[in-house]
């Protein structure tokens, strides 16, 4: 009596294959999860970048005299101007404006202090200013920001 050979998989082979598949599947799913989280962070960063870029374009479209007036009202380069978003919303955009002394005409080494030639007699460097204006737009609490210099 000869036994006929059967073809196919045994229960042990199926069980070993299932265990191997489970072992390999766990890291693969973790990698997918990490990729999904990365995509979410990237999307948020892109949204912030375009929000900052949009506000920068809006600010630079304003008349130069209005920008220097807003810089004067803020008083220094660390105080947000009226071009900033109102307090409260997520991804609030802050706009900073300041006069910019690129050639250090006053000799103090600080680019944000500008000598007033006082041509108009009011001892206010913001009135009649025709030099460079520093513009910074940032998303509050993030590392997303843009800076530029503007001239009349």
JOBELHU-V856833 format. One record per residue. N is the residue number from 1. RES is the residue in one letter. SS is DSSP state (A for helix, B for strand, O for the rest). PHI is phi in degrees with one decimal (999 if undefined). OMEGA is omega in radians with two decimals (999 if undefined). Layout:
n=<N/N>
res=<RES/RES>
ss=<SS/SS>
phi=<PHI/PHI>
omega=<OMEGA/OMEGA>
//
This chain:
n=<1/2/3/4/5/6/7/8/9/10/11/12/13/14/15/16/17/18/19/20/21/22/23/24/25/26/27/28/29/30/31/32/33/34/35/36/37/38/39/40/41/42/43/44/45/46/47/48/49/50/51/52/53/54/55/56/57/58/59/60/61/62/63/64/65/66/67/68/69/70/71/72/73/74/75/76/77/78/79/80/81/82/83/84/85/86/87/88/89/90/91/92/93/94/95/96/97/98/99/100/101/102/103/104/105/106/107/108/109/110/111/112/113/114/115/116/117/118/119/120/121/122/123/124/125/126/127/128/129/130/131/132/133/134/135/136/137/138/139/140/141/142/143/144/145/146/147/148/149/150/151/152>
res=<X/X/X/X/X/X/X/X/X/X/X/X/X/X/X/X/X/X/X/X/X/X/X/X/X/X/X/X/X/X/X/X/X/X/X/X/X/X/X/X/X/X/X/X/X/X/X/X/X/X/X/X/X/X/X/X/X/X/X/X/X/X/X/X/X/X/X/X/X/X/X/X/X/X/X/X/X/X/X/X/X/X/X/X/X/X/X/X/X/X/X/X/X/X/X/X/X/X/X/X/X/X/X/X/X/X/X/X/X/X/X/X/X/X/X/X/X/X/X/X/X/X/X/X/X/X/X/X/X/X/X/X/X/X/X/X/X/X/X/X/X/X/X/X/X/X/X/X/X/X/X/X>
ss=<O/O/O/O/O/O/O/O/O/O/A/A/A/A/A/A/A/A/A/A/A/A/A/A/A/A/A/A/A/A/A/A/A/A/A/A/A/A/A/A/A/A/A/A/A/A/A/A/A/A/A/A/A/A/A/A/A/A/A/A/O/O/O/A/A/A/A/A/A/A/A/A/A/A/O/O/O/O/O/O/O/O/O/O/O/O/O/O/O/O/O/O/B/B/B/B/B/B/B/B/O/O/O/O/O/O/O/O/O/O/O/O/O/O/O/O/O/O/O/O/O/O/O/O/O/O/O/O/O/O/O/B/B/B/B/B/B/B/B/O/O/O/O/O/B/B/B/B/B/B/O/O>
phi=<999/-105.6/-86.3/-84.6/-78.5/-97.9/-107.6/128.7/-100.8/-89.0/-60.2/-64.7/-64.6/-65.8/-64.3/-63.2/-63.0/-65.5/-65.0/-61.5/-63.2/-64.3/-65.3/-77.8/-71.3/-61.2/-64.1/-64.9/-68.1/-64.9/-64.6/-64.5/-62.6/-62.0/-63.0/-65.8/-64.8/-62.2/-65.4/-67.6/-64.1/-60.4/-61.5/-63.7/-65.2/-64.4/-59.9/-64.4/-59.4/-70.1/-66.5/-66.5/-61.0/-61.9/-66.5/-60.3/-64.2/-61.7/-65.5/-68.5/-81.2/-73.2/-61.7/-59.2/-63.6/-70.6/-66.6/-67.0/-65.1/-66.6/-64.8/-65.6/-67.0/-69.7/92.8/-153.7/-77.6/-105.5/-106.4/-63.1/-93.0/-69.5/-78.0/-75.3/-67.9/-64.6/-64.2/119.7/-70.0/-67.6/58.2/-63.2/-95.1/-105.9/-117.8/-114.5/-131.4/-156.0/-66.8/-128.7/-98.8/-64.8/-97.6/52.7/-61.7/-90.8/71.3/-97.4/78.8/-107.5/-71.5/-98.2/-110.3/-118.5/-70.0/-96.2/-68.8/53.4/-67.3/-97.0/77.7/-106.1/55.2/-123.5/-68.4/-82.0/-88.5/73.6/-70.8/-126.7/-99.3/-76.5/-122.3/-87.3/-126.6/-132.2/-122.8/-139.2/-90.8/-57.6/77.9/-130.8/-102.5/-93.2/-157.0/-134.4/-130.6/-156.5/-113.5/-129.2/-133.7/-65.9>
omega=<3.13/3.11/3.07/3.12/3.10/3.10/-3.13/-3.10/3.07/3.12/-3.14/3.13/3.10/3.13/3.11/3.12/3.13/3.12/3.12/3.11/3.12/3.14/-3.12/-3.06/-3.10/3.11/3.12/3.11/3.08/3.10/3.09/3.13/3.11/3.10/3.11/3.11/3.11/3.12/3.13/3.11/3.12/3.14/3.12/3.14/3.12/3.11/3.12/3.14/-3.12/3.06/3.12/3.14/3.12/-3.14/3.11/3.12/3.11/-3.12/-3.10/3.09/3.14/3.08/-3.08/-3.13/3.11/3.11/3.12/3.08/3.11/3.08/3.11/3.12/3.11/3.06/3.12/-3.06/-3.10/-3.14/3.11/-3.13/3.13/3.08/3.12/3.04/3.07/-3.13/3.04/-3.03/3.04/-3.11/3.09/3.13/3.10/-3.13/3.11/3.11/3.09/3.02/-3.01/-3.12/-3.03/-3.09/3.11/-3.09/3.14/3.03/-3.10/3.11/3.14/-3.10/-3.10/3.00/-3.04/3.10/3.11/3.10/3.09/3.13/-3.13/3.05/-3.10/-3.13/3.12/-3.09/-3.09/3.12/3.13/-3.11/-3.11/-3.14/-3.13/3.08/3.12/-3.13/3.08/3.06/-3.12/3.00/-3.08/3.08/3.13/3.10/-3.13/3.12/3.05/3.06/3.04/3.01/-3.13/3.10/-3.13/999>
//
